[in-house]
Amino acid sequence: MNIGDLKKEKAEKIKDDKYAKLWKEIGKDHKKQSSGNSSPAPQDSGEFITDPSIYENNYTTVLSKDVTGYYQTYFRMSNFSSGGVCAPAAATNLCYYWSLRDPAKYGKLKDSVNGWQGTFNALFNLMGTSTSNGTYNSKVAPAFRAFFKRQGTVCTAIYFEGTDSGANIKSLIDSDMPCQLMVHNHTIYGDHAVLALGYKDYQYKYKSFINIKLHSIYIRIADGWSNMPTRFVWGKCRGNWDYVMVMPGVNMLFFS
């Protein structure tokens, strides 16, 4: 039981100073041994996460990293179309990111005739997206490969199921690569595709016969609902995640 609730329930019995002091000490011990967050879990809060620190307490270390040049304006889905277009919109944002990061190599990802709307249209068609039914996850990686090739460059794009509570996404960010993240059954986003751009990793030391670290990882995203990358999703939230790793300029023929 939560210590605060227990104290409230037993309030009449701890008015004696010595018992009050005992409850205080129990509270201290409880905090020392805590190995996770003690605020309401983000998946139950029903709110956008913009400051992960408000959900985490008593952690020993926090690691934070974002990909190079992540902070910029991104496209909303409504800039291109309506309906279930999150996958091609997130993919367009990934292409947009690389075009700004390395214009000499990837500026050509912007359609030469219709601009970023043209890029979106091409990805929409390559993914077989339906505004009423969305996009199958399995269609995303082949669409990236086909589009990069069509624009006169290459990439390796690979679809993975599961993210190990965000740890796999973190590994890509550490390699300075954004990726397309697909969340399923999320409290706020439902089934949705976003661009992953960074992370915050809160680490806890778990006291047992061996010293292990517990992680609470938040992934920074451009969600297609807002045009700034100021929101996060939590690695242990309700539902499950998949992702597509995209490596521009690399052609691994095995996956082509």
Summary of the structure (lengths in Angstrom):
residues: 256
radius of gyration: 22.2
end to end distance: 53.3
largest distance: 79.5
contacts: 813
relative contact order: 0.18
helix: 38%
strand: 26%
